[in-house]
């Protein structure tokens, strides 16, 4: 999607060609001249290495319109180009010590209209033949409004749509500076030349805070997360759920080829550039020890491959999608998706367009506003969403 000529001006420049930048470009390109600048190839970093889970409904039960907006988009977008949304139930496997908490939370969510159900261990195994709960797992919470996608296909489909609508994508191009004059954004400098624009959207993952250090501090820090793929004796079928295990730093989802993807084991890193792209032996061993405790074929699971990537975290695990009040006019930030960038992309794109155009949206701004943080410091305690512990914060 590279252009031979480097544009000298645009209505909107988007810094970052991951799934968030692609989704925002697609919505804005209908009536704006949009240029997306990506330092490498499109969707080649955190997006390509993501698991592709869509669990946004259980992630935003305090803001149900967020989950509804995302889910409606994925269901409607399914079948566009090569993109496919695989609807699949999820099971939160509950440790014995947390059974009471999980039951109370399930009852509360069900009373609020969510299709959520607590299952004891026998019911979990009866409903999902691929699961076999052992050693300290006495039940599960079933969620229905979940699914998964192939992240790279999703992002490149969004980019193709954006291109058809007139957006320009510049790859292998570094943004060297965001240009500001008299507290107003006027464009960006790149290693291929300047692009003048009254609006700049920075959606560059963990690097966003580096771009904005001298403009407006952003409380986003890099963290490293991992995935491995397991080959089980019996291919996972259409009834095999997605899921996560609170306290074990692990989530899982089926692959359409019959394998099982297991992700998690996320930790903050002070060396995001030098971080290994391979799954750690410690994580592989952790999954090997854990698999027989919840998988019917866990004793014979075989390692296929694994990888690791770096994403951006915020103090409360939710992204920043905002035009900070202390920032220059024309600057919009969309970052800190904390491992939920794929599922949040439709929401982020709608909010970004609303910020840029002033159009009304039914989506709430407050969970994504930067002023929810008392401090902008990047020196905060990292919380891993793959631990599942945030599920219990309101109990």
C-alpha positions as CSV (number, residue, x, y, z in Angstrom):
1,X,0.0,0.0,0.0
2,X,3.0,2.2,-0.3
3,X,2.7,5.4,-2.4
4,X,5.5,6.3,-4.8
5,X,5.2,10.0,-4.0
6,X,5.5,11.4,-0.5
7,X,2.4,13.6,0.2
8,X,3.2,17.1,1.4
9,X,-0.1,17.8,3.2
10,X,-3.2,16.0,4.5
11,X,-6.2,16.7,6.6
12,X,-5.2,14.0,9.1
13,X,-1.9,12.2,9.7
14,X,-2.0,9.0,11.7
15,X,1.2,7.9,13.3
16,X,1.2,4.1,13.4
17,X,-0.1,1.4,11.0
18,X,-1.3,-1.2,13.5
19,X,-4.9,-2.2,13.9
20,X,-5.9,1.1,15.6
21,X,-4.4,3.3,13.0
22,X,-6.0,1.2,10.2
23,X,-9.4,1.3,11.8
24,X,-9.3,5.0,12.4
25,X,-8.1,5.7,8.8
26,X,-11.0,3.6,7.5
27,X,-13.6,5.8,9.3
28,X,-11.9,9.1,8.7
29,X,-11.1,8.6,5.0
30,X,-14.7,8.9,3.9
31,X,-14.5,12.6,4.1
32,X,-10.9,13.5,5.1
33,X,-7.5,13.3,3.3
34,X,-5.8,10.7,5.5
35,X,-2.1,9.7,5.5
36,X,-1.0,6.8,7.7
37,X,2.7,6.7,8.5
38,X,4.2,3.4,9.6
39,X,7.8,2.8,10.6
40,X,7.8,-0.7,9.3
41,X,5.1,-2.8,7.6
42,X,1.4,-2.6,8.3
43,X,0.3,-4.6,11.3
44,X,3.7,-6.1,11.7
45,X,4.3,-5.6,15.4
46,X,1.8,-5.9,18.3
47,X,-1.1,-6.4,16.0
48,X,0.4,-9.4,14.1
49,X,1.5,-11.0,17.3
50,X,-1.8,-10.7,19.1
51,X,-4.1,-13.6,19.9
52,X,-7.1,-11.9,18.2
53,X,-9.5,-12.6,21.1
54,X,-12.7,-10.5,21.3
55,X,-13.8,-10.6,24.9
56,X,-14.8,-6.9,25.1
57,X,-18.3,-7.6,26.5
58,X,-17.0,-9.2,29.7
59,X,-14.2,-6.6,29.8
60,X,-16.6,-3.7,29.9
61,X,-19.6,-4.8,31.9
62,X,-19.5,-1.3,33.6
63,X,-20.0,0.2,30.1
64,X,-22.2,-2.2,28.2
65,X,-22.4,0.1,25.2
66,X,-18.7,-0.4,24.6
67,X,-19.1,-4.2,24.2
68,X,-22.2,-3.8,22.2
69,X,-20.6,-1.4,19.7
70,X,-17.6,-3.7,19.1
71,X,-19.5,-6.9,18.8
72,X,-22.0,-5.4,16.4
73,X,-19.1,-4.2,14.2
74,X,-17.4,-7.6,14.2
75,X,-20.6,-9.4,13.3
76,X,-21.4,-7.0,10.5
77,X,-17.8,-6.9,9.2
78,X,-17.5,-10.6,9.0
79,X,-17.1,-11.7,5.4
80,X,-15.5,-8.4,4.2
81,X,-12.6,-9.4,2.0
82,X,-10.8,-12.3,3.8
83,X,-11.9,-11.2,7.2
84,X,-13.8,-13.7,9.4
85,X,-15.2,-13.3,12.9
86,X,-15.4,-16.6,14.7
87,X,-18.1,-16.4,17.4
88,X,-17.2,-18.7,20.3
89,X,-18.3,-19.0,23.9
90,X,-15.7,-18.4,26.7
91,X,-15.2,-20.0,30.0
92,X,-13.5,-18.3,32.9
93,X,-12.1,-21.3,34.8
94,X,-12.5,-20.6,38.5
95,X,-10.1,-21.6,41.2
96,X,-11.6,-23.2,44.3
97,X,-10.8,-20.3,46.5
98,X,-12.8,-17.9,44.2
99,X,-16.0,-19.9,43.7
100,X,-18.1,-17.7,45.9
101,X,-16.9,-14.6,44.3
102,X,-17.5,-16.0,40.8
103,X,-21.0,-17.1,41.7
104,X,-22.0,-13.7,43.1
105,X,-20.5,-11.9,40.1
106,X,-22.3,-14.2,37.6
107,X,-25.6,-13.7,39.4
108,X,-25.1,-9.9,39.3
109,X,-24.2,-9.8,35.6
110,X,-27.1,-12.1,34.7
111,X,-29.5,-9.8,36.6
112,X,-28.1,-6.9,34.5
113,X,-29.0,-8.7,31.3
114,X,-25.8,-10.4,30.4
115,X,-25.8,-13.9,29.1
116,X,-23.5,-15.2,31.8
117,X,-23.8,-18.4,33.7
118,X,-21.9,-20.0,36.6
119,X,-21.2,-23.8,36.0
120,X,-19.9,-26.2,38.5
121,X,-17.0,-28.5,37.4
122,X,-19.3,-31.3,36.2
123,X,-21.4,-28.9,34.2
124,X,-18.2,-27.4,32.6
125,X,-17.0,-30.8,31.5
126,X,-20.5,-31.8,30.3
127,X,-20.9,-28.6,28.3
128,X,-17.3,-28.6,26.9
129,X,-15.9,-32.0,26.2
130,X,-12.4,-30.7,25.7
131,X,-12.2,-29.4,29.3
132,X,-11.4,-31.6,32.3
133,X,-11.1,-29.6,35.5
134,X,-8.7,-31.0,38.1
135,X,-6.6,-29.8,41.1
136,X,-8.2,-26.7,42.5
137,X,-10.6,-25.7,39.7
138,X,-14.2,-26.2,40.8
139,X,-16.2,-24.4,38.2
140,X,-16.4,-21.9,35.5
141,X,-18.2,-18.8,34.3
142,X,-19.7,-19.1,30.8
143,X,-19.8,-16.0,28.6
144,X,-21.5,-16.1,25.2
145,X,-20.7,-12.7,23.5
146,X,-17.1,-13.5,22.7
147,X,-15.1,-14.7,19.7
148,X,-11.8,-14.3,17.8
149,X,-10.3,-13.1,14.6
150,X,-7.0,-13.4,12.7
151,X,-5.4,-10.1,13.7
152,X,-3.3,-9.6,10.6
153,X,-6.2,-10.3,8.3
154,X,-8.4,-7.9,10.3
155,X,-5.9,-5.1,10.2
156,X,-5.1,-5.4,6.5
157,X,-8.8,-5.6,5.6
158,X,-9.4,-2.4,7.4
159,X,-6.4,-0.9,5.6
160,X,-7.7,-2.0,2.2
161,X,-11.0,-0.4,3.0
162,X,-9.3,2.8,4.0
163,X,-7.3,2.8,0.8
164,X,-10.4,2.4,-1.3
165,X,-11.9,5.4,0.5
166,X,-8.8,7.4,-0.4
167,X,-6.4,7.0,2.5
168,X,-2.6,6.9,1.8
169,X,-0.4,4.4,3.7
170,X,3.4,5.1,3.9
171,X,5.3,2.2,5.2
172,X,9.0,1.9,6.1
173,X,8.8,5.6,7.0
174,X,9.8,7.0,10.4
175,X,8.0,10.0,11.9
176,X,10.9,12.0,13.5
177,X,8.9,14.8,15.0
178,X,5.3,16.0,15.6
179,X,5.3,19.6,14.5
180,X,3.8,22.3,16.8
181,X,3.5,26.0,16.3
182,X,1.9,28.4,18.8
183,X,0.4,25.4,20.6
184,X,-1.2,24.1,17.5
185,X,-0.3,20.9,15.6
186,X,0.8,21.7,12.1
187,X,2.0,18.3,10.9
188,X,4.8,15.8,11.2
189,X,8.4,15.5,10.0
190,X,9.4,12.1,8.6
191,X,12.6,10.7,7.3
192,X,11.1,11.1,3.8
193,X,10.0,14.7,4.3
194,X,7.5,16.9,6.0
195,X,3.7,16.4,5.9
196,X,1.6,19.4,6.8
197,X,-1.7,18.6,8.6
198,X,-4.0,20.3,11.2
199,X,-4.7,17.0,12.9
200,X,-2.2,14.3,14.0
201,X,-3.4,11.1,15.6
202,X,-0.7,9.2,17.5
203,X,-1.5,5.5,17.6
204,X,1.9,4.1,17.9
205,X,1.5,1.6,20.7
206,X,4.1,1.8,23.5
207,X,6.1,4.2,21.4
208,X,3.4,6.8,21.6
209,X,4.7,8.1,25.0
210,X,8.1,8.5,23.4
211,X,6.7,10.7,20.6
212,X,4.9,12.9,23.2
213,X,7.5,13.2,25.9
214,X,8.2,16.8,25.1
215,X,4.5,17.7,24.2
216,X,2.2,16.0,26.8
217,X,3.2,13.1,29.1
218,X,1.3,9.9,28.6
219,X,1.1,7.2,31.3
220,X,1.9,4.2,29.0
221,X,4.7,1.8,29.6
222,X,5.8,-1.2,27.4
223,X,5.2,-4.8,28.5
224,X,6.1,-8.1,27.0
225,X,3.5,-10.8,26.5
226,X,3.6,-14.3,25.0
227,X,1.7,-17.0,23.1
228,X,2.3,-20.6,22.3
229,X,0.4,-23.1,20.2
230,X,-0.3,-26.7,21.4
231,X,-1.2,-29.7,19.4
232,X,-3.6,-31.9,21.3
233,X,-4.3,-35.6,20.7
234,X,-7.8,-34.7,19.6
235,X,-8.4,-31.6,17.5
236,X,-10.4,-29.0,19.3
237,X,-13.8,-28.8,17.7
238,X,-16.5,-26.2,17.2
239,X,-17.7,-26.7,20.8
240,X,-14.3,-26.0,22.3
241,X,-14.4,-22.6,24.1
242,X,-12.1,-19.7,24.6
243,X,-11.2,-19.0,28.2
244,X,-8.9,-17.7,30.9
245,X,-7.8,-18.8,34.3
246,X,-7.6,-16.1,37.0
247,X,-4.4,-16.1,38.9
248,X,-2.5,-18.2,36.4
249,X,-1.6,-15.5,33.9
250,X,-3.1,-17.6,31.1
251,X,-5.8,-17.4,28.5
252,X,-6.6,-19.8,25.7
253,X,-8.6,-20.0,22.5
254,X,-9.0,-22.7,19.8
255,X,-7.3,-22.4,16.4
256,X,-9.4,-23.2,13.4
257,X,-6.9,-25.9,12.4
258,X,-7.6,-27.9,15.6
259,X,-4.7,-26.6,17.6
260,X,-5.0,-24.6,20.8
261,X,-3.4,-21.1,21.4
262,X,-2.4,-20.3,24.9
263,X,-1.3,-16.8,25.8
264,X,-0.3,-14.6,28.7
265,X,2.7,-14.5,31.1
266,X,2.9,-10.7,30.6
267,X,5.4,-8.5,32.4
268,X,6.6,-4.9,32.1
269,X,9.9,-4.5,30.3
270,X,12.5,-1.7,30.4
271,X,14.0,-2.9,27.1
272,X,11.2,-3.2,24.6
273,X,13.5,-2.9,21.6
274,X,15.8,-5.7,22.8
275,X,13.0,-7.9,24.2
276,X,13.1,-11.5,22.9
277,X,10.5,-12.4,20.2
278,X,10.5,-16.0,21.4
279,X,8.3,-17.6,24.1
280,X,10.2,-18.1,27.3
281,X,11.0,-21.6,28.5
282,X,9.5,-20.7,31.8
283,X,6.2,-19.9,30.2
284,X,6.2,-23.1,28.1
285,X,6.8,-25.1,31.3
286,X,4.1,-23.2,33.1
287,X,1.6,-24.1,30.4
288,X,2.9,-27.7,30.4
289,X,2.3,-28.0,34.1
290,X,-1.1,-26.3,33.9
291,X,-2.6,-28.0,30.8
292,X,-3.4,-31.4,32.5
293,X,-5.3,-29.5,35.2
294,X,-8.0,-28.1,32.8
295,X,-7.6,-29.9,29.4
296,X,-8.9,-33.3,28.6
297,X,-5.8,-34.0,26.4
298,X,-3.5,-31.9,28.6
299,X,-1.2,-34.7,29.5
300,X,-0.3,-35.3,25.8
301,X,-0.2,-31.7,24.6
302,X,2.7,-31.0,22.3
303,X,4.4,-27.7,21.7
304,X,4.1,-26.5,18.1
305,X,5.5,-22.9,18.2
306,X,5.6,-19.8,20.2
307,X,6.4,-16.1,20.1
308,X,6.4,-12.9,22.2
309,X,5.6,-9.3,21.5
310,X,5.6,-5.9,23.1
311,X,2.5,-3.8,23.8
312,X,1.6,-0.6,25.7
313,X,0.0,-0.7,29.2
314,X,-1.8,1.9,31.3
315,X,-2.2,2.0,35.0
316,X,-5.9,0.7,34.9
317,X,-5.5,-1.6,31.8
318,X,-7.8,0.6,29.7
319,X,-6.6,2.6,26.7
320,X,-6.3,6.3,26.3
321,X,-8.4,7.7,23.5
322,X,-8.5,11.4,23.9
323,X,-7.3,14.9,22.9
324,X,-5.6,15.8,26.1
325,X,-6.6,19.2,27.4
326,X,-2.9,20.2,28.0
327,X,-1.9,19.1,24.5
328,X,-1.6,21.3,21.4
329,X,-4.8,21.7,19.4
330,X,-5.1,19.1,16.8
331,X,-3.4,16.3,18.7
332,X,-5.3,13.1,19.3
333,X,-3.9,10.1,21.2
334,X,-5.0,6.4,20.9
335,X,-2.7,4.2,22.8
336,X,-2.3,1.9,25.8
337,X,-4.6,-0.9,24.7
338,X,-3.1,-3.3,27.1
339,X,-3.5,-6.4,24.9
340,X,-7.1,-5.5,23.9
341,X,-6.3,-3.5,20.7
342,X,-7.9,-5.9,18.3
343,X,-11.2,-6.1,20.1
344,X,-11.2,-2.4,20.9
345,X,-10.4,-1.2,17.4
346,X,-14.0,-0.5,16.3
347,X,-14.6,1.5,19.5
348,X,-11.3,3.4,19.2
349,X,-12.0,4.3,15.5
350,X,-15.5,5.7,16.4
351,X,-14.2,7.7,19.3
352,X,-11.3,9.1,17.3
353,X,-13.6,10.2,14.5
354,X,-15.9,11.8,17.1
355,X,-13.0,13.7,18.6
356,X,-11.7,14.9,15.2
357,X,-15.1,15.8,13.7
358,X,-17.1,16.8,16.7
359,X,-19.8,14.3,15.7
360,X,-21.9,12.8,18.5
361,X,-21.5,9.2,19.5
362,X,-23.3,7.1,22.1
363,X,-20.0,5.7,23.3
364,X,-18.8,7.0,26.6
365,X,-15.6,9.1,26.7
366,X,-14.8,8.9,30.4
367,X,-13.3,5.4,30.6
368,X,-10.8,6.4,27.9
369,X,-10.0,10.0,29.0
370,X,-6.5,10.8,30.1
371,X,-7.7,13.0,33.0
372,X,-8.9,9.8,34.8
373,X,-5.3,9.4,35.9
374,X,-4.0,11.5,38.8
375,X,-0.5,11.1,37.5
376,X,1.0,10.9,34.1
377,X,4.1,9.1,35.3
378,X,5.1,5.9,33.4
379,X,6.5,4.6,36.7
380,X,3.3,2.7,37.8
381,X,2.6,-0.9,38.9
382,X,2.0,-3.0,35.8
383,X,-1.2,-5.1,36.0
384,X,-1.5,-8.1,33.6
385,X,-5.0,-8.6,32.2
386,X,-4.0,-12.2,31.5
387,X,-3.9,-12.9,35.2
388,X,-7.6,-12.5,35.3
389,X,-7.4,-10.8,38.7
390,X,-9.1,-7.6,37.5
391,X,-12.3,-9.7,37.1
392,X,-12.6,-9.7,40.9
393,X,-11.9,-6.1,41.7
394,X,-15.6,-5.2,42.1
395,X,-16.5,-8.1,44.3
